[in-house]
Amino acid sequence: MLKRASEKLIFDFDKKAVGFWMEAEGIVSARFVRIFVTHEALSDIDPNGVPDFDGDLSTFDKNRDHIELAANSKFDRGETEDWLHEGQPVVVC
């Protein structure tokens, strides 16, 4: 189970994704998990959104609770990436 670790967001221009941290509750090998939400995923959430950096952040802000639930579901199913971010597991939505 993941919970929101902070309100801070970054936009990773290389990955074209909004990134944020969530905190793992319970017994897991990592305490924090990096979540990346791709531009494509954000465009699927709001097909009428502005397709740029500001539009992605706006779509993310409006749908953060839904996005966090999706990330939590992927994490609970063990669907993390094969690479780490700052030594922590990653979930890409």
C-alpha positions in Angstrom: 0.0 0.0 0.0 1.3 3.4 -1.0 0.5 6.8 0.5 1.3 10.3 -0.7 4.8 11.3 0.5 4.7 15.0 -0.4 3.0 17.5 -2.7 6.2 18.2 -4.6 6.1 17.3 -8.3 8.8 17.4 -11.0 8.5 17.2 -14.8 11.1 14.9 -16.2 11.7 16.3 -19.7 13.7 13.2 -20.7 10.9 10.8 -19.8 8.2 13.3 -20.7 6.5 12.5 -17.4 5.4 14.0 -14.2 7.2 12.5 -11.2 6.4 12.3 -7.6 7.2 10.2 -4.5 4.8 7.9 -2.6 5.7 6.1 0.6 5.3 2.4 1.0 3.3 1.3 4.1 3.9 -2.0 5.8 6.8 -4.3 5.3 8.6 -3.8 2.0 12.2 -3.6 0.9 11.9 0.1 0.0 10.4 2.9 1.9 9.8 5.3 -1.0 8.6 4.7 -4.5 9.1 7.0 -7.4 6.0 7.4 -9.6 6.2 8.7 -13.2 3.0 9.5 -15.1 3.7 9.8 -18.8 2.5 12.4 -21.1 0.6 9.7 -23.0 -1.2 8.6 -19.9 -2.1 12.2 -19.0 -3.4 12.7 -22.6 -5.5 9.6 -22.2 -7.0 11.0 -19.0 -7.8 14.3 -20.6 -7.8 14.1 -24.4 -8.9 17.8 -24.6 -6.1 19.0 -22.4 -3.3 21.3 -23.7 -0.5 18.9 -24.9 2.4 20.6 -23.2 4.2 20.9 -19.9 1.6 23.2 -18.3 -1.2 21.1 -19.7 0.3 17.9 -18.3 0.7 19.5 -14.8 -2.8 20.8 -14.9 -4.2 17.4 -15.9 -2.1 15.8 -13.2 -3.4 18.2 -10.5 -7.0 17.7 -11.4 -6.6 13.9 -11.4 -4.0 13.3 -8.7 -6.2 11.1 -6.5 -7.1 8.8 -9.4 -3.5 8.7 -10.5 -2.3 7.7 -7.0 -4.9 4.9 -6.9 -3.7 3.6 -10.2 0.0 3.7 -9.1 -0.9 2.0 -5.8 -2.7 -0.8 -7.7 0.3 -1.3 -10.0 2.7 -1.4 -7.0 0.5 -3.8 -5.0 0.5 -6.2 -8.1 4.3 -6.0 -8.1 4.4 -4.0 -11.4 7.6 -2.0 -10.8 10.1 -1.1 -13.4 13.4 -3.0 -13.9 15.4 0.2 -13.1 15.6 2.3 -9.9 15.4 6.1 -9.4 17.8 7.3 -6.7 18.0 3.7 -5.5 14.2 3.4 -5.1 11.7 1.3 -7.1 9.7 3.0 -9.9 6.1 2.7 -11.1 5.3 4.2 -14.5 1.6 5.0 -15.2 
